[in-house]
Amino acid sequence: MKKVIPFFKMHGSGNDFILIDNRKRYFVGSENQSVRRICQRRLGIGADGLMLLEFQEPDHFELRYFNADGSEAAMCANGARCAVYFMHLLNPAEKNFSFTIAGQSYQAHIAGEQRVRVCWPFSPEINPLPATNQLSKEDFRQFLAVNTGVPHLIVQAVEVLEKIDLAHWGAFYRNHPFFGEQGTNVNFVNFSAGKIFIRTYERGIEGETLSCGTGVLAAALAGKYWKQIQWPVMVETHGGQLLVGQDPATGMIWLEGPVQAVYQGTFSRADFTE
């Protein structure tokens, strides 16, 4: 008899995920090919990533995140927001949560109806790129490398974002030798009227996503670094609006935005094993 695995499908501003309560150890974390097939559009459940949650307490959980290609990542901010909301659905009385991913602990809370805020307990790493960085193109004005748990390249575009061939330029910078074998996530941004407009090419998905939380945070930090915006700042993605700010009391940077439970169901790993 096939083992049936329950799952939730959720999205955070268009960034969609499969969430699994893994307390029964349905996965051990080495099933990369199965994850890839489960996340595959049209032939699987379909998602930008898959998350495994393990917990003993209603307000704290361990999180493992896998990209759609089956690779494990150290952080996914929109995924984490969905995971927090998943825990809130399981424990409606709880509104403040902590979670650990890749050995790093984060704080989060329910910020409103179907809204979650995640706080970064560390200062994201900002690395200005040298003038001779081999990246500059006439259509792009400035570049900044920002690590918000995973690496991002922020590219300030000269033209409006919709005119950018993102499939081409996203892949070009994601795989650029400048960033080594692991490459980087790539975010193209415009600044206008105190807001940020963004399109993201995600490593591990190898294409554009409707939203990327760590990329939104990285773009906001770049905007602050370039003196283009003030906290808090609204960031417009193709999947909706996200808000980035800083807690004046703790100094922690936070990301807030909408989450939505889409559906729940069951599947068998045997159906997705090559």
C-alpha positions, 0 to 999 in steps of 0.5 A: 500500500502506498504511503499517503502524505498530506500537504498544503499548497500556499503562496506568498504574493504569488510565490507558491509552495508545497508545505508538509508537516514532517513530524512523521518523517515522510522525508529525510531531506535527501529526496532531491529528485522526488522534490523536483518531480513533485514541484514540476509544473503540469506533471507534478503538484507544481510549485516554486519550492517545497518545505518540510516543517518539524515541531514539538511546540505550537510557536516554534518550528524547524524548517527545511526549504527545497527549490523546484530543482530539488536543491536545498536553500538556506532561506526563502522569505516568502516560503517562511512567511507561508510556513508561519501562516501554516503554523498559525492555521494549526494553532490559531491562538498563536500569533508570535513564532520563531523558526530555525532554517539552516541553523539560523533562527528568525522571529515572525508574527501574524501582522494582520488578516492573512499577513505575516512579518518575518524579522532578520536577527542579523544584518544582511551582508552588502557588498559594493561591486568594484568598478571593473566588475565585468557586469556593466551593460548600457541598459543597467545603471548600478549593481550591488551584491546583497546576502539576505540568507541567500545571495542576490545581485541587485541591478538598477535598470535604466528602462522600465522593467517590462522591457527587459528580456529577463529570461536572457539577462537573468540567466546571464547574471545568474551564471556569470563567472563573477559569482562563482560556481554557485551563481546568484539570484538576480533582481532588476529594479526601478525606483519611483515615487519612493517605491521599488519595482522589481522583477526576479530571476531565481536560482534553483528555479532557473526562471522568473518568479512572481515574487521573491522575499529575500530578493525584495529585502535585498532590493530595499537594502540596495535602495537604502544604500543608494539613498533612493528610499526611506523605511518603510518602503513598498515593493511592487512585485508581479505577485503583489505588494510587500513591505520592508522596514526596520524596527527602531527599538531592535534595529532588525530589518523585517519583511511583511506581506500577504499569504494565502492558503490555496488548497490541501490534499494528499500524494504518494512519494511512489508516484514521484520516484524515478 
